[in-house]
Amino acid sequence: MDFPADISSAVTTADFDRILGKQNLRGNINYLIRGLNVTKTDDDAFSISFSEISSAQRLEQLAEHFKNVFQTPSSALLSQETRSP
């Protein structure tokens, strides 16, 4: 595990997977990630932005990483069912 995780050079989902995939999500409630700003905006909502090299492409790739990591098994099954013919 790298501490802090440094995503300042990450561009693709694979980059975010490689860098952030080293973080143990079980039992940890605090994470230090260089290059990422997170602000709580509501009880269950957050605003996420990059501290440098911000672009729509990077944000989309980070969003894809988060979807892959935090998607629950039931929501994965549901999304597969909606894609099936």
Secondary structure, 3 states (H helix, E strand, C coil): CCCCEECCCCCCHHHHHHHHCCCCCCCCCCCCEECEEEEEEECCEEEEEECCCCCHHHHHHHHHHHHHHHCCHHHHHHHHHHHCC
